[in-house]
Amino acid sequence: PIGAEAMRGADRRAQALGVSEERLMEHAGTAVAAAVKALAVDTERWAKGPIVILAGPGNNGGDGYVAARRLALNGGRVVVAVVASEARPRNAASARNWDRIANDRGIAKVHTPVARDVAVFAQGIDKAAVIVDSLLGTGVRGPLRDPIRTAVEVIDRARRAGVPVVAVDTPTAVDLSSGEPSQPAVAADLTVTFHRPKTGLLTRR
């Protein structure tokens, strides 16, 4: 297993060897989509409601956009909530994956830049088939701020109502090195992690 900083180093080495950030994102999002579909089919939730993806402003959100595209191509009903101040990410790879779904009429998209918007979006989220947490990845540090904090609380309430949660690489606000969660933090039913298992995912209490 590796920690957060080692994982960031692995990403940098991959890019130095010619594996682009966009390609890494494509593989990550494709793996997430496959896991989400398998979970939804196995639990007979695939046709019961939409797959809701809450995407943050960084690369973790970009993975979510790839997963959204892949799930829609496989016949899933997909809703993406962009939980960030700007709808289009600043990171180039994430932005390109946003552009790929921006005009896709098969994927519903909502921009929720402030906590109030997240709360409005969350009405009825307990009817979702699966919720995908692609809010924050290895770069999270310190206490969560809104609108991410409210989004994490929304995910927690939906999970307690019986909606399964799939986390992208790490549940948001769980330290990948120590396993210690912030308050609040996402509790995921399934985490699709990349490259190697993360220390924090194995030691979390």
N, C-alpha and C positions, 0 to 999 in steps of 0.2 A: 504493500500500500504506500501511497505518497500523500504529501500534504499540499496545501494550496499553492505555496510558492514553487514547489517542485513541478506542479502541474502547469503553472504559467511558463516555467522554463522549458517544459516539454513542448508546449505550443510554439515557443520561440524557435526551438531547434527544428521542429517540423517545417516551419516557414523558411528557415535558413537552408534546409535541404530541398526546397522547391515545392513543398506541399502548401498551397495557398490557404489563407484563413477561410476563404469562401468554400474551398473543397472540404476542409475540416468541418465547417458548419453544415455542409450538405450531408456528410456522413452522419453527423450527430443528430440532425433533425430527422433523417430517414430512420435511424434506430429508434428514436423516440416515437415516431409515427407507428412503426411496427409494434412496439410494446403497447401503445395506447389501443390500437386496434385489437390486439390479442386479448387484452384485459377486458375491453368492452364486449367482445364477442363471447369470451368465456363466462362473463357475468350476465350475459343476455341483455346488456344495456345499449348495444350498438344502435338499435332503432328506437330507443326510448326517448332520446333527447339529443341536443347538440353537444359536441365536444367543445368545451370552453377553454381557450388558451389565454392566460394572462401573461403578457409579454412586457418585460422591462426595457430600459433604454440601451442596454449593451449587447454583448455577444450572446448572452443567454436568451435574450429576446429574439435574436436572429435565428438561433436554433429552433425557437418556437414557430417562427414564420415558415421555415422549411417543413417542420412537422405539419403545420396547417395545410400547406400546399400538397404534401404527400397524402394526408388523410382525405382531403377533398377529392383528389384523383382516385382514391379508393372508395368513393361513394359516401364518405362521412359528411354529416352536417357540422360545419365548423364555424365557431364565433371567436374572433380574436379581439381582446381588449388591450389596447396599447396604454400601459400604465407608465407614462412618461410625459415630460413637459412638451416635447415635440413629437408629432406623429411619425415623422420619418427619422430614423436613427442617424446619428452623426458618423458612427463607424461605417466604413465603406462596405464591408462584406454584409453587415446587417442591413444597411440601406438597400443594397441590391436585392436582398431576399424580401425586403418589404415591397420594393417595386414590383416584384414578381407576383405578389398577391394583391397589390393595391387596387387593381382594376378587375380582379377576379370576382365575378358576380356570384360565384358559388361559395364564397367565403364572406360572411358578415364581419364587418370591422367597426369598432367603436373606439374613439380616442377619449381616454379618461385622464386628463392631466392633473386634476385635483381630487382630493378625497371625496368631495361631494359627488363628483361624477362617478367615482368607483362605487359609492353606496347606491346611487340610482341604478347603475348597470347591474348591480348584484341582486336586484329584486327578481326573484324567480330562478336564481342560479341553482337552487336545490333541485331543479328539474333537469340539470345537465346529466349527460351520460357519464362523462369523465371531465375532471378539471386538470389542466396541465399548468404546472407552476414553472414558467420560464421568466421569472421576474429578475432574480439576481443569481450570479454564479460565484466563481472563486474570488471575485474582487470585492465582495462585501466587507465593509469594516465599520465598526461602531454601531450605535443604535439606529434602527430603521426610522426613516422620515416619510411623511406622507408625500405622494399618494401610495407608495409601496406598503407602508405600515397598514393602511386601511385594506389594501388588497390582500395582505396576509391574513388579516382578521376575517375577511370575507371567505377566503379559502378554508379557514378553520371552521367557520360556522357551517359551510356546505358539507365538509367532511363529517362533522358531527351529525348532520342530517342524513348521512348515508351515501354521499357522492364520493366515489373513489378519486384519489389525487395521485397524479404522476408528476414527479419532479424531474427537471432537466439538469443533469449533472450533480446537483445537490439541492436539497430542500432550502428554500430561501431563508437566510439568517442562521444557518447552521455552520459553524466554523469547521472547515474541512481538515484542519490540522488537529484541533483538540476535540471536536465533536460537541463542544458546548453550544447550545442554542441561545440566541438572543430571546428577548420577550417583546413581541410575539415572534414565533418562528413557524414555518410550515411543517406540519407533520404529514409526511407522504406515505401512501400505501405502497408505492413502488417508486424507486429512484433509478433512472437510466443514467449511469455514469460512464465516463469515457477514458480511454487509454489504460488506466489501472484503477483498482479500488482506491478510494480516498480514506486516509487514516480516520478522519472524523466520522465517516459513515460507519466505520466498524467499531468505534469506541463510544458512539453516542448513547447516552443513558435514556 
